[in-house]
Amino acid sequence: MTYVLVLIVLTLAIPWGGTVVARRLAGVLPPRWACLMLTGAAVLLAGGTISTLIGLFHVPFLASLEHLPLEQVLEVWPAVVPFACAAGAALLVQAVMLVRRWVQHRVLLKRAWLSADEGVGDGDVLVVPGTDVDAFALPGYRGRGSRVVVTSGMVRLLKEEEREVLLAHERAHLAGRHHLLSAVVDLAAVVHPSIRSLREALVFHLERWADEDAAAAVGDRRVAAVAIARAALAGTSRGRVAGYPLLSATSGPVPQRVEALLLPEPVAPHGSARRAGVTAVAGAVAGGAVAALALAYGLHEYVEYAARQLIGVPGGCSSMWGVVDALVGSGG
């Protein structure tokens, strides 16, 4: 069973390397591409981890379905039951944490709408009275359309052209459905701790995506940079919760965002550069998911083959070690 253990360790360790590759690649891609790539990477890596755990959890049950006595399995792999129990416990914990995190998202979204009820509507904009300086994109909830929430303190702070930048920024979040990308990666981060770094990277690139859309809407990158800097320096953003899918112009590493707006607009890769980027992502990130799916399938095939040999097939192997020999051409 050595090869199985090696595959398990590699599959569970791959996300650590995959997230590093994904973050570095995101740093050289335009914001929109970076956000989509980071979200896809988080989903693939989380799916690979879950597939590995499911494969481990099912080994004793697959053996029983194939009429393979558990005692014979334990003779070859004494740790199979502890491994299966650990995998089952991990899956249970992940399921509970996923449900809890999803409920938390819904509760926080409900609270955000309740806090915005006192706002005065002007089209898709809600102006909330108060001295706080804040603005954020509020996704739709229970039949209510999405809105841009701005405090009166923020309105007083910014000049007219800067307010246009702020509103364009938050509208870009809503138009791009950035809150869904944020929520997906936030939930994926529950599955494997390495994915948390992708969540942090995604927040930055989502803000950069909205910054670029806002700069294009007003037609002046310098004005957009000044507006983002002024809003962030004065922003209070009280009561925010990490991972909350509401995105604000005052969040993320603002100095880097302002610096990027003072540079020329990033250009999406074309031709060979695009193909190279897609190939790199597919190879480095999807590898974890593919390996995990292969492990789940391989475990099933391994137990099925072993069962056929041990329940009386003529010329069969006398033990599961013989099955390993037949499958991998070695004794261990």
C-alpha positions as CSV (number, residue, x, y, z in Angstrom):
1,M,0.0,0.0,0.0
2,T,3.0,2.3,-0.1
3,Y,2.1,3.7,-3.5
4,V,-1.4,4.5,-2.2
5,L,0.0,6.3,0.8
6,V,2.4,8.3,-1.4
7,L,-0.5,9.3,-3.6
8,I,-2.6,10.4,-0.7
9,V,0.2,12.5,0.8
10,L,0.9,14.1,-2.6
11,T,-2.8,14.9,-3.3
12,L,-3.3,16.6,0.1
13,A,0.0,18.5,-0.2
14,I,-0.5,19.7,-3.8
15,P,-2.9,22.6,-2.9
16,W,0.0,24.3,-1.0
17,G,2.1,24.4,-4.2
18,G,-1.0,25.1,-6.3
19,T,-2.0,28.2,-4.4
20,V,1.6,29.6,-4.7
21,V,1.5,29.2,-8.5
22,A,-2.0,30.6,-8.7
23,R,-1.1,33.7,-6.7
24,R,2.0,34.4,-8.7
25,L,0.2,33.9,-12.0
26,A,-2.6,36.2,-10.8
27,G,0.0,38.9,-10.2
28,V,0.9,39.1,-14.0
29,L,-2.6,38.8,-15.3
30,P,-5.1,41.6,-15.8
31,P,-7.5,41.9,-12.8
32,R,-10.5,40.2,-14.5
33,W,-8.4,37.2,-15.6
34,A,-6.8,37.0,-12.2
35,C,-10.1,36.9,-10.4
36,L,-11.5,34.1,-12.7
37,M,-8.3,32.1,-12.4
38,L,-8.1,32.4,-8.6
39,T,-11.8,31.3,-8.3
40,G,-11.3,28.4,-10.6
41,A,-8.1,27.3,-8.8
42,A,-9.9,27.4,-5.4
43,V,-12.7,25.3,-6.7
44,L,-10.4,22.7,-8.3
45,L,-8.1,22.4,-5.3
46,A,-11.0,22.1,-2.9
47,G,-12.7,19.5,-5.1
48,G,-9.4,17.5,-5.2
49,T,-9.1,17.5,-1.5
50,I,-12.7,16.4,-1.0
51,S,-12.3,13.6,-3.6
52,T,-9.2,12.3,-1.7
53,L,-11.0,12.2,1.6
54,I,-14.0,10.5,0.0
55,G,-11.8,7.8,-1.5
56,L,-10.1,7.1,1.8
57,F,-13.4,7.0,3.7
58,H,-14.9,4.5,1.4
59,V,-12.1,1.9,1.4
60,P,-13.6,-0.4,4.2
61,F,-17.1,0.0,2.7
62,L,-15.9,-0.9,-0.8
63,A,-14.2,-4.0,0.7
64,S,-17.4,-5.1,2.3
65,L,-19.4,-4.5,-0.9
66,E,-17.0,-6.7,-2.7
67,H,-17.3,-9.4,0.0
68,L,-13.7,-8.9,1.0
69,P,-13.3,-9.6,4.8
70,L,-12.0,-6.6,6.6
71,E,-9.5,-8.9,8.5
72,Q,-7.7,-9.6,5.3
73,V,-7.5,-5.9,4.4
74,L,-6.1,-5.2,7.9
75,E,-3.4,-7.8,7.4
76,V,-2.0,-5.7,4.5
77,W,-3.0,-2.2,5.6
78,P,-3.4,-2.1,9.4
79,A,-4.1,1.6,9.3
80,V,-7.0,1.5,6.8
81,V,-9.7,1.9,9.5
82,P,-7.9,4.8,11.3
83,F,-7.4,6.4,7.9
84,A,-11.0,5.9,6.9
85,C,-12.2,7.3,10.3
86,A,-9.9,10.3,10.0
87,A,-11.2,11.0,6.5
88,G,-14.8,10.6,7.6
89,A,-14.2,13.0,10.5
90,A,-12.6,15.5,8.3
91,L,-15.5,15.3,5.8
92,L,-18.0,15.8,8.6
93,V,-16.1,18.8,10.0
94,Q,-15.9,20.3,6.5
95,A,-19.6,19.8,5.9
96,V,-20.5,21.5,9.3
97,M,-18.1,24.4,8.6
98,L,-19.4,24.9,5.1
99,V,-23.0,25.0,6.3
100,R,-22.1,27.3,9.1
101,R,-20.1,29.7,6.8
102,W,-23.0,29.8,4.3
103,V,-25.5,30.6,7.0
104,Q,-23.1,33.3,8.3
105,H,-23.1,34.8,4.8
106,R,-26.8,34.9,4.6
107,V,-27.2,36.4,8.1
108,L,-24.6,39.1,7.5
109,L,-26.3,40.0,4.2
110,K,-29.6,40.2,6.0
111,R,-28.1,42.5,8.6
112,A,-26.6,44.7,5.9
113,W,-30.0,45.1,4.3
114,L,-31.5,46.0,7.6
115,S,-28.9,48.6,8.3
116,A,-29.5,50.1,4.8
117,D,-33.2,50.3,5.2
118,E,-32.9,53.8,6.6
119,G,-31.1,54.9,3.5
120,V,-32.7,57.3,0.9
121,G,-33.0,55.7,-2.5
122,D,-31.9,57.4,-5.8
123,G,-32.1,54.8,-8.5
124,D,-29.6,52.0,-7.6
125,V,-28.0,54.1,-4.9
126,L,-28.9,54.2,-1.2
127,V,-27.6,57.1,0.9
128,V,-27.4,56.3,4.6
129,P,-27.3,59.2,7.0
130,G,-24.5,59.4,9.6
131,T,-21.0,60.5,10.2
132,D,-19.4,57.2,9.1
133,V,-17.4,57.4,5.8
134,D,-18.1,54.2,3.9
135,A,-19.5,52.8,0.7
136,F,-20.1,49.2,-0.5
137,A,-21.9,47.1,-3.0
138,L,-25.0,45.4,-1.6
139,P,-26.1,42.3,-3.5
140,G,-29.8,41.5,-4.0
141,Y,-31.6,39.7,-1.2
142,R,-35.1,38.1,-1.2
143,G,-36.5,39.9,-4.2
144,R,-34.7,43.1,-3.6
145,G,-32.4,44.3,-6.3
146,S,-28.8,45.0,-5.7
147,R,-27.8,48.5,-4.5
148,V,-24.8,50.7,-4.0
149,V,-24.8,51.9,-0.3
150,V,-23.0,55.2,0.4
151,T,-23.0,57.0,3.7
152,S,-23.7,60.8,3.8
153,G,-20.3,61.2,5.3
154,M,-18.7,59.7,2.2
155,V,-20.9,61.9,-0.1
156,R,-19.7,65.1,1.8
157,L,-16.0,64.0,1.7
158,L,-15.7,63.5,-2.1
159,K,-15.9,66.0,-4.9
160,E,-18.5,65.4,-7.7
161,E,-16.1,63.7,-10.1
162,E,-14.7,61.5,-7.2
163,R,-18.2,60.5,-6.3
164,E,-18.7,59.3,-9.9
165,V,-15.6,57.1,-9.5
166,L,-16.8,55.7,-6.2
167,L,-20.3,54.8,-7.7
168,A,-18.7,53.4,-10.8
169,H,-16.4,51.2,-8.7
170,E,-19.3,49.8,-6.6
171,R,-21.5,49.3,-9.7
172,A,-18.6,47.3,-11.3
173,H,-18.7,45.0,-8.3
174,L,-22.4,44.4,-8.8
175,A,-22.3,44.1,-12.6
176,G,-19.4,41.6,-12.4
177,R,-21.2,39.7,-9.5
178,H,-18.0,39.9,-7.6
179,H,-19.7,38.9,-4.4
180,L,-20.4,35.4,-5.8
181,L,-16.7,34.9,-6.6
182,S,-15.8,36.1,-3.1
183,A,-18.3,33.8,-1.5
184,V,-17.2,30.7,-3.6
185,V,-13.5,31.2,-2.6
186,D,-14.5,31.9,1.0
187,L,-16.4,28.6,1.2
188,A,-13.6,26.7,-0.6
189,A,-11.1,28.0,2.0
190,V,-13.0,26.0,4.6
191,V,-12.0,22.8,2.8
192,H,-8.2,23.3,2.8
193,P,-6.2,25.9,4.8
194,S,-3.9,26.7,1.9
195,I,-6.9,28.2,0.0
196,R,-7.2,31.0,2.5
197,S,-4.2,32.7,0.7
198,L,-6.3,32.7,-2.5
199,R,-9.1,34.4,-0.7
200,E,-6.8,37.2,0.4
201,A,-5.4,37.5,-3.2
202,L,-8.9,37.5,-4.6
203,V,-10.0,40.5,-2.5
204,F,-7.2,42.6,-4.0
205,H,-7.8,41.6,-7.6
206,L,-11.6,42.1,-7.3
207,E,-10.9,45.7,-6.1
208,R,-8.4,46.1,-9.0
209,W,-11.1,44.9,-11.4
210,A,-13.6,47.4,-10.1
211,D,-10.9,50.2,-10.1
212,E,-10.2,49.6,-13.8
213,D,-13.9,49.6,-14.7
214,A,-14.3,52.8,-12.7
215,A,-11.3,54.5,-14.4
216,A,-12.7,53.5,-17.8
217,A,-16.2,54.9,-16.9
218,V,-14.9,58.4,-15.9
219,G,-12.1,58.4,-18.5
220,D,-9.4,59.6,-16.2
221,R,-7.1,57.1,-14.3
222,R,-5.5,59.8,-12.2
223,V,-8.9,61.1,-10.9
224,A,-9.9,57.5,-10.2
225,A,-6.6,57.0,-8.2
226,V,-7.2,60.2,-6.2
227,A,-10.8,59.2,-5.4
228,I,-9.9,55.7,-4.2
229,A,-7.1,57.1,-2.0
230,R,-9.3,59.8,-0.4
231,A,-12.1,57.4,0.2
232,A,-9.8,54.8,1.8
233,L,-7.9,57.3,4.0
234,A,-11.1,58.6,5.4
235,G,-13.1,55.4,5.5
236,T,-14.3,54.0,8.8
237,S,-15.7,50.6,7.6
238,R,-16.8,49.7,11.1
239,G,-18.3,46.3,11.8
240,R,-16.8,44.5,8.8
241,V,-16.4,40.8,9.1
242,A,-13.6,38.9,7.3
243,G,-14.8,36.9,4.4
244,Y,-18.1,38.9,4.1
245,P,-19.0,39.0,0.4
246,L,-19.7,42.8,0.4
247,L,-16.9,44.6,-1.3
248,S,-15.9,48.2,-0.7
249,A,-13.7,50.7,-2.5
250,T,-11.9,51.2,0.9
251,S,-10.8,47.6,1.2
252,G,-7.7,45.7,0.1
253,P,-4.1,47.1,0.0
254,V,-5.0,50.6,-1.2
255,P,-1.4,51.9,-1.9
256,Q,-0.9,49.1,-4.5
257,R,-4.3,49.8,-6.1
258,V,-3.5,53.5,-6.4
259,E,-0.1,52.8,-7.8
260,A,-1.6,50.5,-10.4
261,L,-4.1,53.2,-11.5
262,L,-1.3,55.6,-12.1
263,L,0.2,53.2,-14.6
264,P,-1.1,52.4,-18.1
265,E,-4.2,50.2,-18.3
266,P,-3.2,46.4,-18.2
267,V,-3.8,44.5,-21.4
268,A,-5.2,41.0,-21.6
269,P,-2.8,38.5,-23.0
270,H,-3.2,37.4,-26.6
271,G,-2.1,34.5,-28.8
272,S,0.7,32.5,-27.5
273,A,0.9,34.4,-24.2
274,R,-2.8,33.6,-23.5
275,R,-2.3,29.9,-24.4
276,A,0.8,29.7,-22.2
277,G,-1.1,31.2,-19.2
278,V,-4.0,28.9,-19.6
279,T,-1.7,25.9,-19.9
280,A,0.2,26.9,-16.8
281,V,-2.9,27.2,-14.7
282,A,-4.4,23.9,-16.0
283,G,-1.2,22.0,-15.3
284,A,-0.3,23.4,-11.9
285,V,-3.7,23.8,-10.4
286,A,-5.9,21.1,-12.0
287,G,-3.2,18.6,-11.2
288,G,-4.4,18.4,-7.6
289,A,-8.0,17.7,-8.6
290,V,-7.0,15.2,-11.2
291,A,-4.7,13.3,-8.9
292,A,-7.4,13.2,-6.2
293,L,-10.1,11.9,-8.6
294,A,-7.6,9.3,-9.8
295,L,-7.0,8.2,-6.2
296,A,-10.7,7.8,-5.5
297,Y,-11.2,5.8,-8.7
298,G,-8.0,3.8,-8.1
299,L,-8.9,2.8,-4.6
300,H,-12.2,1.5,-5.8
301,E,-10.6,-0.5,-8.6
302,Y,-7.9,-1.7,-6.2
303,V,-10.4,-3.2,-3.7
304,E,-12.5,-4.7,-6.5
305,Y,-9.5,-6.4,-8.1
306,A,-8.3,-7.6,-4.7
307,A,-11.8,-9.0,-3.9
308,R,-11.8,-11.1,-7.1
309,Q,-8.5,-12.5,-6.3
310,L,-9.2,-13.4,-2.7
311,I,-12.7,-14.9,-3.0
312,G,-11.6,-17.8,-5.1
313,V,-10.7,-16.9,-8.6
314,P,-8.4,-19.7,-10.0
315,G,-4.8,-18.6,-10.1
316,G,-5.5,-15.6,-8.0
317,C,-3.1,-13.9,-5.7
318,S,-2.8,-15.4,-2.2
319,S,-2.8,-12.0,-0.5
320,M,-3.4,-8.3,-1.2
321,W,0.4,-7.9,-1.5
322,G,0.1,-10.0,-4.7
323,V,-2.5,-7.6,-5.9
324,V,0.0,-4.8,-5.4
325,D,2.5,-6.8,-7.4
326,A,0.0,-7.2,-10.2
327,L,-1.0,-3.6,-10.3
328,V,2.3,-1.8,-9.9
329,G,4.8,-4.5,-10.8
330,S,6.7,-4.4,-7.5
331,G,6.4,-5.8,-4.0
332,G,5.6,-2.7,-2.1
